[in-house]
Amino acid sequence: MYPFYSLLVRVILAAFFIRIIAAAFLARVIFAFLLIPTIEGSLTAHRLLQI
């Protein structure tokens, strides 16, 4: 019972960390794809916010 429980906890923790890493990687890729076309727009928005 105890080894099975510890194995289950390890599997859940591993899946949790893998999901966090994959989500962070996906978010970074999506953010990069969204950011590349709108670099000029974000720069102009930054200038407008600075004024």
Distance bins in CASP14 RR format, pairs under 12 A and 6 or more apart:
PFRMAT RR
TARGET T0000
AUTHOR 0000-0000-0000
RMODE 2
METHOD distances of the structure
MODEL  1
1 7 0 0 0 0 0 1 0 0 0 0 0
1 8 0 0 0 0 0 1 0 0 0 0 0
2 8 0 0 0 0 0 1 0 0 0 0 0
2 9 0 0 0 0 0 1 0 0 0 0 0
3 9 0 0 0 0 0 1 0 0 0 0 0
3 10 0 0 0 0 0 1 0 0 0 0 0
4 10 0 0 0 0 0 1 0 0 0 0 0
4 11 0 0 0 0 0 1 0 0 0 0 0
5 11 0 0 0 0 0 1 0 0 0 0 0
5 12 0 0 0 0 0 1 0 0 0 0 0
6 12 0 0 0 0 0 1 0 0 0 0 0
6 13 0 0 0 0 0 1 0 0 0 0 0
7 13 0 0 0 0 0 1 0 0 0 0 0
7 14 0 0 0 0 0 1 0 0 0 0 0
8 14 0 0 0 0 0 1 0 0 0 0 0
8 15 0 0 0 0 0 1 0 0 0 0 0
9 15 0 0 0 0 0 1 0 0 0 0 0
9 16 0 0 0 0 0 1 0 0 0 0 0
10 16 0 0 0 0 0 1 0 0 0 0 0
10 17 0 0 0 0 0 1 0 0 0 0 0
11 17 0 0 0 0 0 1 0 0 0 0 0
11 18 0 0 0 0 0 1 0 0 0 0 0
12 18 0 0 0 0 0 1 0 0 0 0 0
12 19 0 0 0 0 0 1 0 0 0 0 0
13 19 0 0 0 0 0 1 0 0 0 0 0
13 20 0 0 0 0 0 1 0 0 0 0 0
14 20 0 0 0 0 0 1 0 0 0 0 0
14 21 0 0 0 0 0 1 0 0 0 0 0
15 21 0 0 0 0 0 1 0 0 0 0 0
15 22 0 0 0 0 0 1 0 0 0 0 0
16 22 0 0 0 0 0 1 0 0 0 0 0
16 23 0 0 0 0 0 1 0 0 0 0 0
17 23 0 0 0 0 0 1 0 0 0 0 0
17 24 0 0 0 0 0 1 0 0 0 0 0
18 24 0 0 0 0 0 1 0 0 0 0 0
18 25 0 0 0 0 0 1 0 0 0 0 0
19 25 0 0 0 0 0 1 0 0 0 0 0
19 26 0 0 0 0 0 1 0 0 0 0 0
20 26 0 0 0 0 0 1 0 0 0 0 0
20 27 0 0 0 0 0 1 0 0 0 0 0
21 27 0 0 0 0 0 1 0 0 0 0 0
21 28 0 0 0 0 0 1 0 0 0 0 0
22 28 0 0 0 0 0 1 0 0 0 0 0
22 29 0 0 0 0 0 1 0 0 0 0 0
23 29 0 0 0 0 0 1 0 0 0 0 0
23 30 0 0 0 0 0 1 0 0 0 0 0
24 30 0 0 0 0 0 1 0 0 0 0 0
24 31 0 0 0 0 0 1 0 0 0 0 0
25 31 0 0 0 0 0 1 0 0 0 0 0
25 32 0 0 0 0 0 1 0 0 0 0 0
26 32 0 0 0 0 0 1 0 0 0 0 0
26 33 0 0 0 0 0 1 0 0 0 0 0
27 33 0 0 0 0 0 1 0 0 0 0 0
27 34 0 0 0 0 0 1 0 0 0 0 0
27 35 0 0 0 0 0 1 0 0 0 0 0
28 34 0 0 0 0 0 1 0 0 0 0 0
28 35 0 0 0 0 0 1 0 0 0 0 0
29 35 0 0 0 0 0 1 0 0 0 0 0
29 36 0 0 0 0 0 1 0 0 0 0 0
30 36 0 0 0 0 0 1 0 0 0 0 0
31 38 0 0 0 0 0 1 0 0 0 0 0
31 42 0 0 0 0 0 1 0 0 0 0 0
32 38 0 0 0 0 0 1 0 0 0 0 0
32 39 0 0 0 0 0 1 0 0 0 0 0
33 39 0 0 0 0 0 1 0 0 0 0 0
34 41 0 0 0 0 0 1 0 0 0 0 0
34 42 0 0 0 0 0 1 0 0 0 0 0
35 41 0 0 0 0 0 1 0 0 0 0 0
35 42 1 0 0 1 0 0 0 0 0 0 0
35 43 0 0 0 0 0 1 0 0 0 0 0
36 42 0 0 0 0 0 1 0 0 0 0 0
38 44 0 0 0 0 1 0 0 0 0 0 0
38 45 0 0 0 0 1 0 0 0 0 0 0
38 46 0 0 0 0 0 1 0 0 0 0 0
39 45 0 0 0 0 0 1 0 0 0 0 0
39 46 0 0 0 0 0 1 0 0 0 0 0
40 46 0 0 0 0 0 1 0 0 0 0 0
40 47 0 0 0 0 0 1 0 0 0 0 0
41 47 0 0 0 0 1 0 0 0 0 0 0
41 48 0 0 0 0 1 0 0 0 0 0 0
41 49 0 0 0 0 0 1 0 0 0 0 0
42 48 0 0 0 0 0 1 0 0 0 0 0
42 49 0 0 0 0 0 1 0 0 0 0 0
43 49 0 0 0 0 0 1 0 0 0 0 0
43 50 0 0 0 0 0 1 0 0 0 0 0
44 50 0 0 0 0 0 1 0 0 0 0 0
44 51 0 0 0 0 0 1 0 0 0 0 0
45 51 0 0 0 0 0 1 0 0 0 0 0
END
